[in-house]
Amino acid sequence: MSANILESEDQRSPLDFDSVSKAELEVFGLIPDLCPKLNLAYCRYMRMIGYYSCSDCSEERQKNTDHQNFSPTLKEWSGVDPVHSANLCALFMHNHCDIPFDQGYAWHRRVEAQEWRQGLKRIHGVSVSARYEALQDDKTNKLTSAALIKEDGTTSRINADDVPF
Protein backbone atom coordinates (compact mmCIF):
# COMPACT_ATOMS: atom_id res chain seq x y z
CA MET A 1 0.00 0.00 0.00
CA SER A 2 1.32 3.45 -0.83
CA ALA A 3 0.38 6.89 0.42
CA ASN A 4 -1.44 9.40 -1.75
CA ILE A 5 1.00 12.31 -1.79
CA LEU A 6 -0.58 15.65 -2.72
CA GLU A 7 1.45 18.36 -4.42
CA SER A 8 -0.58 21.04 -2.63
CA GLU A 9 -3.16 21.32 0.15
CA ASP A 10 -5.51 22.77 -2.47
CA GLN A 11 -5.81 19.25 -3.93
CA ARG A 12 -7.20 17.83 -0.68
CA SER A 13 -10.90 17.04 -0.59
CA PRO A 14 -12.70 17.95 2.65
CA LEU A 15 -12.37 15.19 5.24
CA ASP A 16 -9.56 13.44 3.32
CA PHE A 17 -7.33 12.34 6.18
CA ASP A 18 -5.60 9.56 4.25
CA SER A 19 -3.72 11.74 1.75
CA VAL A 20 -0.58 13.57 2.84
CA SER A 21 0.72 16.74 1.23
CA LYS A 22 4.37 17.33 0.45
CA ALA A 23 4.24 20.24 2.88
CA GLU A 24 2.99 17.94 5.67
CA LEU A 25 5.78 15.46 4.95
CA GLU A 26 8.32 18.24 5.37
CA VAL A 27 6.76 20.12 8.29
CA PHE A 28 6.01 17.02 10.38
CA GLY A 29 9.08 15.05 9.27
CA LEU A 30 7.01 12.08 8.10
CA ILE A 31 8.51 9.16 6.22
CA PRO A 32 6.37 8.76 3.07
CA ASP A 33 6.61 4.94 3.00
CA LEU A 34 5.30 4.77 6.57
CA CYS A 35 2.20 6.93 5.98
CA PRO A 36 -0.25 4.08 5.21
CA LYS A 37 0.94 2.15 8.27
CA LEU A 38 0.78 5.33 10.38
CA ASN A 39 -2.80 5.94 9.30
CA LEU A 40 -3.86 2.37 10.13
CA ALA A 41 -2.15 2.49 13.55
CA TYR A 42 -3.68 5.91 14.32
CA CYS A 43 -7.18 4.64 13.44
CA ARG A 44 -6.58 1.55 15.58
CA TYR A 45 -5.62 3.79 18.53
CA MET A 46 -8.68 6.01 18.04
CA ARG A 47 -10.97 2.96 17.95
CA MET A 48 -9.29 1.57 21.08
CA ILE A 49 -10.02 4.74 23.08
CA GLY A 50 -13.56 4.97 21.70
CA TYR A 51 -13.12 8.06 19.53
CA TYR A 52 -13.74 6.10 16.30
CA SER A 53 -16.36 3.40 15.99
CA CYS A 54 -15.63 -0.09 14.73
CA SER A 55 -16.96 -1.08 11.32
CA ASP A 56 -16.92 -4.84 11.78
CA CYS A 57 -16.40 -7.71 14.26
CA SER A 58 -12.69 -7.93 13.45
CA GLU A 59 -12.12 -4.29 14.42
CA GLU A 60 -14.21 -4.81 17.56
CA ARG A 61 -12.05 -7.80 18.62
CA GLN A 62 -8.86 -5.82 17.90
CA LYS A 63 -10.22 -2.88 19.90
CA ASN A 64 -10.96 -5.11 22.91
CA THR A 65 -7.53 -6.76 22.76
CA ASP A 66 -5.79 -3.39 22.38
CA HIS A 67 -7.76 -1.90 25.27
CA GLN A 68 -6.91 -4.82 27.51
CA ASN A 69 -3.20 -4.59 26.63
CA PHE A 70 -2.99 -0.78 26.82
CA SER A 71 -5.24 -0.18 29.84
CA PRO A 72 -2.31 -0.24 32.35
CA THR A 73 -0.75 2.66 30.42
CA LEU A 74 -4.06 4.53 30.35
CA LYS A 75 -4.35 4.08 34.13
CA GLU A 76 -0.81 5.44 34.63
CA TRP A 77 -1.83 8.52 32.64
CA SER A 78 -5.11 9.11 34.46
CA GLY A 79 -6.44 12.61 34.03
CA VAL A 80 -5.01 12.88 30.49
CA ASP A 81 -7.52 12.92 27.64
CA PRO A 82 -6.27 10.14 25.34
CA VAL A 83 -7.91 11.73 22.28
CA HIS A 84 -5.77 14.86 22.58
CA SER A 85 -2.57 13.24 23.84
CA ALA A 86 -0.03 12.82 21.05
CA ASN A 87 2.25 11.15 23.62
CA LEU A 88 -0.25 8.41 24.48
CA CYS A 89 -1.08 7.88 20.82
CA ALA A 90 2.61 7.58 19.93
CA LEU A 91 3.21 5.18 22.84
CA PHE A 92 0.41 2.95 21.61
CA MET A 93 1.57 3.12 18.00
CA HIS A 94 5.13 2.34 19.02
CA ASN A 95 4.43 -0.46 21.51
CA HIS A 96 1.54 -2.18 19.71
CA CYS A 97 1.96 -1.35 16.00
CA ASP A 98 5.75 -1.28 15.60
CA ILE A 99 5.79 2.40 14.61
CA PRO A 100 8.75 4.66 15.54
CA PHE A 101 7.63 6.87 18.44
CA ASP A 102 8.53 10.12 16.66
CA GLN A 103 6.52 9.14 13.58
CA GLY A 104 3.45 8.24 15.66
CA TYR A 105 3.71 11.55 17.52
CA ALA A 106 4.06 13.49 14.26
CA TRP A 107 1.10 11.70 12.67
CA HIS A 108 -1.15 12.57 15.61
CA ARG A 109 -0.10 16.22 15.32
CA ARG A 110 -0.66 16.15 11.54
CA VAL A 111 -4.25 14.87 11.93
CA GLU A 112 -4.88 17.36 14.75
CA ALA A 113 -3.62 20.24 12.56
CA GLN A 114 -5.77 19.13 9.65
CA GLU A 115 -8.87 18.91 11.86
CA TRP A 116 -8.11 22.38 13.17
CA ARG A 117 -7.57 23.83 9.68
CA GLN A 118 -10.88 22.39 8.53
CA GLY A 119 -12.74 23.76 11.53
CA LEU A 120 -13.52 20.32 12.95
CA LYS A 121 -11.56 20.74 16.18
CA ARG A 122 -10.53 23.66 18.30
CA ILE A 123 -7.08 23.61 19.84
CA HIS A 124 -7.13 25.28 23.22
CA GLY A 125 -4.67 28.10 23.73
CA VAL A 126 -3.94 28.55 20.02
CA SER A 127 -4.56 31.88 18.36
CA VAL A 128 -6.37 31.40 15.09
CA SER A 129 -5.37 33.56 12.14
CA ALA A 130 -8.03 35.82 10.63
CA ARG A 131 -8.08 33.62 7.51
CA TYR A 132 -8.92 30.46 9.43
CA GLU A 133 -11.29 32.27 11.75
CA ALA A 134 -13.24 33.34 8.67
CA LEU A 135 -13.46 29.68 7.63
CA GLN A 136 -15.19 28.69 10.87
CA ASP A 137 -18.58 29.52 9.36
CA ASP A 138 -17.66 28.46 5.81
CA LYS A 139 -19.75 25.35 5.06
CA THR A 140 -17.80 24.52 1.88
CA ASN A 141 -14.79 23.23 3.81
CA LYS A 142 -16.46 21.29 6.56
CA LEU A 143 -18.84 18.50 7.30
CA THR A 144 -22.38 19.91 7.13
CA SER A 145 -24.36 16.72 7.59
CA ALA A 146 -23.70 13.15 8.56
CA ALA A 147 -25.47 9.83 8.56
CA LEU A 148 -26.73 8.64 11.91
CA ILE A 149 -26.89 4.84 11.98
CA LYS A 150 -29.24 3.50 14.62
CA GLU A 151 -28.94 0.13 16.36
CA ASP A 152 -31.80 -1.30 14.29
CA GLY A 153 -29.85 -0.53 11.09
CA THR A 154 -31.96 2.42 9.93
CA THR A 155 -30.25 5.67 9.06
CA SER A 156 -31.13 9.33 9.15
CA ARG A 157 -29.27 12.55 8.37
CA ILE A 158 -28.21 14.97 11.09
CA ASN A 159 -27.00 18.52 10.78
CA ALA A 160 -23.36 18.83 11.86
CA ASP A 161 -24.08 22.24 13.44
CA ASP A 162 -26.26 20.43 16.00
CA VAL A 163 -23.39 18.17 17.10
CA PRO A 164 -20.42 19.55 19.06
CA PHE A 165 -17.06 18.47 17.61
Residue pairs with C-beta under 8 A, 6 or more apart in sequence:
1 36
2 33
2 36
3 18
3 19
3 20
3 32
3 33
3 35
3 36
3 39
4 18
4 19
4 20
5 19
5 20
5 21
5 22
5 25
5 32
6 12
6 19
6 20
6 21
6 22
7 21
7 22
8 21
8 22
8 23
9 21
9 23
11 19
11 21
12 19
12 21
14 118
14 140
14 141
14 142
14 143
15 118
15 143
17 39
17 111
17 114
18 39
20 30
20 32
20 35
20 110
24 30
24 110
25 32
28 106
28 107
28 109
28 110
29 102
29 106
30 38
30 103
30 106
30 107
30 110
31 103
34 99
34 100
34 103
35 107
37 97
37 99
38 93
38 99
38 103
38 104
38 107
39 107
40 97
41 92
41 93
41 96
41 97
41 99
41 104
41 107
42 89
42 93
42 104
42 107
42 108
42 111
43 52
44 62
44 63
44 66
44 92
44 96
44 97
45 66
45 89
45 92
45 93
46 52
46 83
47 53
47 54
47 59
47 62
47 63
47 66
48 63
48 66
48 67
48 70
48 92
49 74
49 82
49 83
51 83
54 60
54 63
66 92
66 96
69 96
70 92
70 95
70 96
73 88
73 91
73 92
73 95
74 82
74 88
77 85
77 88
80 88
82 88
82 89
84 112
86 105
86 108
86 109
86 112
87 105
89 104
89 105
89 107
89 108
90 99
90 101
90 102
90 104
90 105
90 108
91 101
91 104
92 104
93 99
93 101
93 103
93 104
93 107
94 100
94 101
94 104
97 104
112 121
112 123
115 121
116 122
116 123
116 126
116 132
117 132
118 141
118 142
119 132
119 135
119 136
119 138
119 141
119 142
120 142
120 143
120 165
121 165
128 136
135 141
135 142
142 160
143 160
144 159
144 160
144 161
145 157
145 158
145 159
145 160
146 157
146 158
146 160
146 163
147 155
147 156
147 157
147 158
148 155
148 156
148 157
148 158
149 155
150 156
